[in-house]
Amino acid sequence: MIRHPCRLLLALALTPVALPAAAGGAPTLRAIVGAPGAASSIADQPVAGFVITSPQGVKVFVDVAVVPAELLPELENPRNVFLVTHPHADHMDRRALAAFKGKTLLGGSLVRKKGSFGVVTSGDVRVEAIASSHMDDELDGTTNSIMVIDVAGTRIVHFGDCGQTKLAPRQKKLIGKVDVAIHAFEDISMEADVANQKAFKFLATVAPTVVIPTHIITPEAIKLLAAAYPAEIAATDELEVTPALLAAGKRAVFMGGNRARAEKAGIPKHAAPAGPAPLLRQVRFTGVRTPTYQPDRNGFVITSPQGVKVIVDVANLTPDIAAELENPRNVFLATHTHPDHMSPGAYKKARGPKLVCDHLDPGTERGPFPTIAAVSSGDVKVEAIASSHLDDELDPRSNLILVIDVAGVRIVHFGDCGQDALTAEQLKRIGRVDVMIHILEDNYSEADVVNRKAFKVLAQVGPRLVIPTHASTVDAMKLLDQAYPAEIAAHEEIALTPALLAGGKRAVIMGENREVAARAGIRKSDAL
């Protein structure tokens, strides 16, 4: 029996609308740690509160029990959105709601009091509230609401304390594909536990790509979730929902108050480098330069914590590089064999593992090519993925994307990738990207600030840190700075520390690009 058919019909009359993909950046999802009353039972529960930041800077507060002091000024911003699935004390900050100046969408018993059940939009964010139930399958928007949050095309769904065993057909139609599900698994008031597996049955009908648990208490429940969704503990309370993350397959991510419980249950932490951080050095070029020939923007030497040197796209064979190539532990890489990416004779000189695009499949006519090749040495693993220097016709003899895993830090050199868009298969193989080395402009890739080809690929990947290679104009630097706050490195070598990578998305300008960056007004960082 449906207790309030009018309210349910209001929700079901609305149809989901997908927003266009963001021009740059990816949504970030921050778990808000804290609940009212330090001695209360609520304080012992993992909180259900999150703040989502859209690529356009809209902040969505959803089920936040206590708004942190640093976010209080955001309550005054009329562009922001405040959502409540139901008004239990661990899902709603009443004082913050009263002070909020933006748009609100309130579920649960607040539907009757506020009459705000439906849809709100702001910038690149669209939210729809759908009738649900806190305890059973008798849909009643006055006990719980499902918040479907579309952030620049990424669908994040907060299920509140949904006590249903399955989605109703009309709910499923309204919700659509779920990229990230925020969901409770053990809750007395939901009558959900590991014995009846109510919440797990419900999750199976939702089938999200990523699931973030809220109420989950026992090791048994955590292990049950990990059996269905490969699980890891987030390194911080903020998660960037990148296309690469979503393309990497289904997983569960433990955030906020659940991290400690997940660790006790044996869930692995998100891979982070052990010991010293990898070092990334820009290689200076000593040969002839022209306006279209910029060899010292592409070459890097990466030093792993175990001392393995990765020499990638280095154009000139200086004495120190030549000496490193003689070491059989070191790795030689070239995304393609243009002279600004590979020194003649370097491939033959390299004694260690090597990957160069023309050598993946020599002598084969243009047509089907192998899309993967891999090498490893010590704490370094490298995977080569077929790409294209000019268009979307993938050809590993044209350009490679090199995924370089250095003790858990993922550095990806895109060479002169001239694709308009990466394929789903490429994104899946690339996975999470900590550092992206990528062009902004390149005549031979037909990439410029008008078509913004390179910026579209950057938006797809959504790395934590981006280091540009080919970038000639002030306009390109300014576009980059808008999407990824940029700094000019004071040194030729930077340490890829956990603190640097956890500090939010940014761009670091190195090598001769520092000159054009300075003209674009990018500030210098003495710390880098």
N, C-alpha and C positions, 0 to 999 in steps of 0.2 A: 504494500500500500504506500502511495506517495502522500506524505503529510501535507505538503504545500505545493500542489500542482501548478499554481499560477507562477510562483517564483521559478520553479524548474523550467516551465515553458519559456519564461523570459530568457533564461540562460541558453536554452536549446535553440532559440530562434536566431541566436547570433552565430555567424560563421567565421572560422579562423581566417585571418589575413596574414600572409607572409610578407614581411618587410624586406626591402632590397638589402643586399649584403653591404657591409660597411666599406667605406672608401679606404679605410686604414685602421689597423689595430683590431683587437678582439675584445669581447666583453670580459670583465674580471669579476670574480665571485669571491667575496670576502665573508668568512664565517665570523660572526660576532660572538665573542666569548664573554659570558657573564649572564647572570639571571638575578632577579630580585630576591633579597633576603638571604644573607650568607648562611644562616642556620636552617633555612627551609629545605624541604625535600626537593623543591624545584631546583635549588642550586646544585643538587647532586645529579640532575639530569643534564645530558648534553643539550645545549641550546639549539633551537630551531631557527635562529635569526641569521639573516644574510643581508649584505648590501651588495647589489650588482651595479657596476659602473659600465655604461654603454660606450661604444667608440666615440659618440658625440658628447660624452661627459655627463649624461643624465644618470642620476643615482636613484636606484630603486631599493627602498627599505622594505623588507618582507619578513614579517613575524619576529621583529627585533624586540626583545624583552627589555633591554636597557641600551639606549643609544650612547655610544662612547663619547667622551667629552670632545675629542677632536672632530667628530662628525656633527656636533650640535649646530654649527653655522650652516650646515647643509639643509637644516629644517626650514631655513628662511628662503631657500631658493625655489621660486615658483615652478621651475622646470622639473624638479624632482618628484618622485612618486612614493607614496606610503601605502603598503599593502598589509592586510591582516586576514589570515585564513579563518581565525576564530579568536574571540577575546579572552582566552585563558592567560593567566599572568606570565606564563613562560613563552607566550607568542605575541605579546603586545605591550608596548611602553605607552601608557595612557597620557603621561605628561608630554611626551614627545609628539603624540598624535594631536593633542590640544594645541601645541605650538606650531604645528606644521603648516607651511604656507603654500605647498604644492598640491598636486592632485592625489586623491585618496580613493582606494577601492577596499571596502570593508566587508568581510564575510562573517559567517556565524550569526550569533544573535544580533550583531550590529546591523544586519540586513534590515531587520524590522525597525530599528531605531533611526538609522541614517538613510535608508532607501538608496544605497549606493551600489547595489548589485548590478553588474554589467561590464562595461568596457571603459578604459581610459587610455589615452595616448599622449606621448610627449617626445618630441624629437624622433629618434630612431627606436623608440620603445612603444610597444603595444601590449596591454594587459587585459585579459578576459577572465572574469570570475565565473566558475561553473559550480552548480549545486552538487554537494557531496554529503557525506554523513560521517560523524565522528565515531559511530559504533557499529553500524550494520549496513546492509544494502538498501535500506529504505531511504532514498535520496531526499535530503532535507538541507537546503542551503542555510538554514538557521542554526545548524550545529557545526558545520565545517564547509569551507569552500576550497576548491582547487584553483590556484592562480596560474594561468598559462601566460608566461612572460616571454614575449618575442623581442629579442634584443638584436636589432640589425640582422635578422634572419636566423639567429640562433635561438632555439626554443628551450627555455628553462622553465620547468614546471614544479612549483612548490605545492605538495599535496597536503600540507598542514598535518593534522592528525586524522588522516583518512582511515576509517575503520571498515571500509568495504573489503570484500573478498575478491571482487573483480570489477572492472570497468563496465558500466552499462554501455550498450551499443551507441547510444546517442552521445554519451560522454566521450567515448573513443573517437567518434567522428569529429567532435568539437576540438578535442585535444590534438589530434593528429600525431605526426612523428615527434618523439620526445628526444631531444639531444641530451639534456641533463634533468634527471628526476631527483628532487629533494623529498625524502620520504621517511616516515617513522616505521620502526620494525617491532619494537616492544613498548607497550604502553597499557597500563591497567585500564584507563578510561576508554581505550579503544578495544579492550579485550583481545589484544594481540600479543602473542608470545611464541616461543619456539615449539610449543606443543601443538597448537592449532595451525601454526605457520600461515596465519591469515594474511599478514603483510607480504609474505614471500609469494603467496598465490596471486595477490594483487599485482605485485611487481612483474610477474610473468605476463600479465595481460597488458601492461604498459610497454614493456620491452624497450627501455631507454638505452642510449649508447653509454652514458655515464650515470651512475647513481651515487648520490651523496646521502648517507644515512643521518637521520637526526636522533630520535629516541632509539637507542640500541645499547643494551646494558650488559648482557651476559656474553662470555666467550663463545657459548654455543651459537648464539644468534650471529655473532660476528663471523664465525667459521662457516655458518650456513650461507651467509651472504657471499663470502669469499669463494665458496664452492660454485656459486652461480655466476658471479662476476669477479674475475681476477682483481684482487684488491691491493692497494698500497696506501701508505700513510703520507699525506701531503707534507712537504718540507716546511710550509708556512701556512698561515690562515688565509692566504689569498691564492686563488687559482685562476689562471688565464685560460679561458675556454676558446682555444685556437682551433682552426680547421684541422690542423695536424693531430691535435688531441682527439678530436671527434672521429677522425679517419683511422685512428690506431686500433679501433675495435672496442668492444664493451669492457668496462672496468668499474670498480667501486673505489671511491676516494674518501678516505677518512680525514675529516677536518675538525677544527675547534676542539671541544671537550672530548670528542670521541677518539682523538689521536692516542691518548694514554691507554685507553681501554683496548684499542686495536693492537697496540704494541704488546700488551700483556697476552693477547690472544695469538701472538706470533705473526701478525701481519707485517710484511716488510716495509721499511721506510722507502720513500722515493729516492732513487739512486743519487748519491752526492759524492763528490770526490773525497777519497780518503787521503790524509796527509797533505802535502803541499798542493797548491792549486796549479792547474795547467797554465803555462805562459804562452802568450800569443805575440809574436814579433813581426812587425812590418819590415820587409826587406827593401832596402834602398837600392836604386838602380844607378849605375855609373856610366851607362852608354848614351847613345844619341836619342833625344826626345823630339817629338813633333806634337802639334796640337791634337792630332788624332792618335798618337802613339804614346800610351801612358803606362809603361810597363811596371812602374813601382807602385801602382795602386792595387795590384792583383796578388803579389807574392807574399807569402807568410811562412814563418817557421814556428811550429807549435812544439813546445817541450812538455812532455808528460811528467807526472809525479815520479815515475820510474826512470826518467831520463831519456826516453825514446824521443827522437826528433822527427817531426813530420814536416817534410818540405813540400809545399803545395803552391803550384803556379808561380814558381820563381823564375824570372826571365834571364837573370845573369848569373853565370857560374863564377862567383867570387871565390878566392882561396878558402875562406871559411866554409862556404857551402860545399865546395868540392871535397873538403876534408870530411864533412859530415856524411856525404854520399858514400864514402868508402866504408862507413860503419855498417855492418850487416844487420844491426838492430834497427837502423833508421828506415823511414818509409818515404818513398818518393812518389808524388802525385801530380798529375796535370789534368785539369778539366778538359783542355783541348790543346792542340799543338801550335796555335798561333804564337809568333815570336814574343809577344808581350805576356805570355803565360808559361812558356817553356823554353829553356835554354837548349840550343842545339848541342847534342852530345851528352846532355845530362842523363837521359834515360839509360844510355849504354854505361855510363860511369857508375850509376847507382848499384850498390852491391846488396841492398836489402830488399824487402818487399816493395813492389811498385805497381801503380795503376795509371795508365795513360790511355785516353780515349781511342786513339788510332790503333792501339795494340790489343783492344778487346777482341776484335774479330777481323784480323788483317786479311785482305784479299777478297772479302765478301762483297758482292754487289749490293747496291742500295735496296733495301727490302727489310724483311724481318731480322731483328738483331736481338742478341741476349740483352736483357734489361738489368742484369745484376752481375756484379763481380765483387769480390771481397778479398781483403788481405788483413793480417793482424801481426802485431809485434808487441810483446809485453802487455802493458795496460792500454794499448791502442787497438781499436778495431775500425776498419774503413770499409764502407760499402759504396759502390758506384752504381748510380741509377741513370739510365738513358734519359737524355734531355734533347734540346735543340738550341742552336745558336741564333736562329732567326724566327722560327714559327712554331706551330704545334705538331709538326711531323717529327716524331721522336727518332733520333739517330745517335747512337753512342759515339760515332765517329765525328759528329758535329759538336757535341758538348756533353759533359757529364755533370751530374750533381753528386758531390762527394760528401757522404755522411761520415764524419770523423768522430768516433766516440773515444774520448780521452778520460779514462778513469771515471766514467759516468757523466762527464760533461759532453754534451752533443754540439759539436761545431760543424756547420754545414756550409761548404763553399759551393756556390751555385755557378761559378765560372762566369761565362757570358750568356746566361740563360735568356733566350729571346722569346720564350713562350708567352702567349697572352694569358694563359691560365695553366696551372698544374693539373694533372689528371688525378682522379680519386686514388688510383693505384700508386702514383708517385707520392701523394700526401700520406698514404698509409705506410709506405716504406720509409719515408723521411721521419715520420713520428714527431715527437717533441723536439723543438729546436731551442737550444740555449743561446747560441751565437750564430747569426746568419751573415755570411759574407756574400755581398750581392751588388750588382750594378744598379745605378739609377738611370744612367743615360749611356747609349752606345750606338754609334752609327751603323755598325755591322750587325747589330741585333734589332735595328730599327726601333730603338727605345728612346723616348724623349719625354719632356714635361707636358707635351700636348696629348699624346696617346696614353701616357702614364702606365705603360705596359709593365715596367719593373715594379711600380708601386702596387699594382694589382696582385702580382705574385707575392710581394711582401705582405700584403693584407691577408692572403690565403694562408701563409705560413705562420704568421703571428709569433715571431721569436721574442725572447726576452731582451736580447741585445742584437743590434744590427750594425755591421761595419760596412760602409759603402766602398766600392772599388771605383769603376768608371763613373765619375760625376764631374761635369765640366762647368756647370752654370750655377749662379747664385739662386736661380729659381728652383733648381732641383734640390739644393740644400734646404731651402725654406720649406718646400713640400715635405721633405723628410722630417724636419724639425717639428712640423705640425702633427705628424703621425707618431713620431718617436722623439721625445725631447732629446736634443743633441748636445754633446760636449766635445770639445777638441782635446784629444789626449796630449799631454805635455811630453810624453816619452814614446819611444818607438816600440816598447814592449809593455803589455798589460798583463796582470795576473787575473785569471778568471775565477775569482773567489766566490764562495757561496753568498757572501754579503753583496758582492757586485751583481750577481744574477738574481738575488732576491729583492733587489732595490727598486723593482718596477721596470717597465719597459723603457729603453733608452737607445740612442744611437751614439756611437763613439767614432769620431773622425780621426783617422791616422794618416801617416805618410804625406804626400803632396796634396792630398785633399784638404789638408788643414788650411792652406792658403785661401781656397775658394770658400771654405766654411767661415773663415774669419771675415771675408768680405760680405758674407750673408748675415753677419751679426751673431754667429754661434759663439758661445762663451767658452773660454779655455778652462780646463780642470787640471789643477796641479796635482790632484790625487791620482790621476790616470797616467 
